Amino acid sequence: MVRIRLRRTGAKKQASYRVVVADQRSPRDGRFIENLGHYNPRTNPPTFEIDKERTAYWLDQGAQPSESVAQLLRNVDLTGGEEEGNL
């Protein structure tokens, strides 16, 4: 199964993340199919940028977002699959 999830980047205790499409079996920071954007929780307010067209394409193809990505997608009016609720 293909998932849309976060990939950790940045130095120790200074995490930032890339939003990537990856196979569910690959490790968190391992191989990925496509980079969709980035998320930096350390800025005030947190920075989240994503390619909406490519994200919509992958969701149409059946990619399932992780819980954290689904929450971020709801904030930018892209639904995270069938999940419709507050986290």
C-alpha positions as CSV (number, residue, x, y, z in Angstrom):
1,M,0.0,0.0,0.0
2,V,1.2,3.5,-0.8
3,R,1.1,6.1,2.0
4,I,1.5,9.8,2.3
5,R,3.7,10.4,5.4
6,L,6.3,12.6,7.0
7,R,10.0,12.0,6.5
8,R,12.2,13.5,9.2
9,T,15.0,15.9,8.2
10,G,17.1,18.3,10.2
11,A,19.7,18.1,12.9
12,K,19.3,16.4,16.3
13,K,16.5,18.1,18.3
14,Q,15.8,20.5,15.4
15,A,13.4,18.4,13.4
16,S,11.7,19.4,10.2
17,Y,9.8,17.1,7.9
18,R,9.2,16.4,4.2
19,V,5.8,15.2,3.1
20,V,6.5,12.2,0.8
21,V,4.7,9.4,-0.9
22,A,6.2,6.1,0.0
23,D,5.5,2.4,0.2
24,Q,4.2,1.4,3.6
25,R,6.9,-1.2,4.1
26,S,9.9,1.2,3.6
27,P,11.5,2.8,6.7
28,R,10.5,6.3,7.9
29,D,13.6,8.0,6.4
30,G,14.1,5.4,3.7
31,R,13.1,5.2,0.1
32,F,10.2,7.3,-1.2
33,I,8.3,7.7,-4.5
34,E,7.7,11.5,-4.6
35,N,8.3,14.5,-2.5
36,L,5.1,16.6,-2.1
37,G,6.1,19.4,0.3
38,H,7.5,20.2,3.7
39,Y,6.5,20.9,7.3
40,N,8.4,22.8,9.9
41,P,6.8,22.8,13.3
42,R,9.7,24.9,14.8
43,T,8.6,28.2,13.2
44,N,6.0,30.4,14.8
45,P,3.4,29.7,13.3
46,P,4.4,26.3,11.9
47,T,5.2,26.3,8.2
48,F,3.4,23.8,6.0
49,E,3.7,23.9,2.2
50,I,2.4,21.2,-0.1
51,D,1.8,20.7,-3.8
52,K,-2.0,20.4,-3.8
53,E,-2.3,19.0,-7.4
54,R,0.1,16.2,-6.8
55,T,-1.4,15.4,-3.4
56,A,-4.9,15.2,-4.9
57,Y,-3.6,12.9,-7.6
58,W,-2.1,10.5,-5.1
59,L,-5.2,10.5,-3.0
60,D,-7.2,9.7,-6.1
61,Q,-4.8,6.8,-6.9
62,G,-5.6,5.3,-3.5
63,A,-2.7,6.6,-1.3
64,Q,-3.6,6.6,2.4
65,P,-2.3,9.6,4.5
66,S,-0.8,8.9,7.9
67,E,-2.7,10.4,10.9
68,S,-0.4,13.4,11.2
69,V,-0.5,14.1,7.5
70,A,-4.3,13.7,7.4
71,Q,-4.5,16.4,10.2
72,L,-2.3,18.7,8.2
73,L,-4.3,18.1,5.0
74,R,-7.5,19.0,6.7
75,N,-6.0,22.4,7.6
76,V,-5.4,23.2,3.9
77,D,-8.8,21.8,2.7
78,L,-7.6,18.5,1.3
79,T,-9.3,15.6,2.9
80,G,-7.3,12.7,4.1
81,G,-9.3,9.9,2.5
82,E,-12.4,8.8,4.4
83,E,-11.4,10.3,7.7
84,E,-13.7,13.2,8.6
85,G,-13.3,14.3,12.1
86,N,-11.1,16.1,14.6
87,L,-7.8,14.7,15.9
